[in-house]
Amino acid sequence: MKKIQVCTTCGSPRVTYDALVDPNKDNEIVTIFDNSDCRDCDGECRTQEVEVVSDFNMETDFYKETENA
């Protein structure tokens, strides 16, 4: 099992955060802003941390809270 961030609307793990990086420190992330975007919903979203199986495919799978969802 592993923990990932997913969109609370559609369950997509393909979410991004705005971040500030320092190019002189191996692109170290300095700050993460509170905006998050979902590539599948095509806009700003909220995220939650969930636990998924180890072979969860980050490129194609969606998180479902239950098997019946």
Summary of the structure (lengths in Angstrom):
residues: 69
radius of gyration: 13.8
end to end distance: 19.8
largest distance: 48.2
contacts: 149
relative contact order: 0.36
helix: 0%
strand: 48%
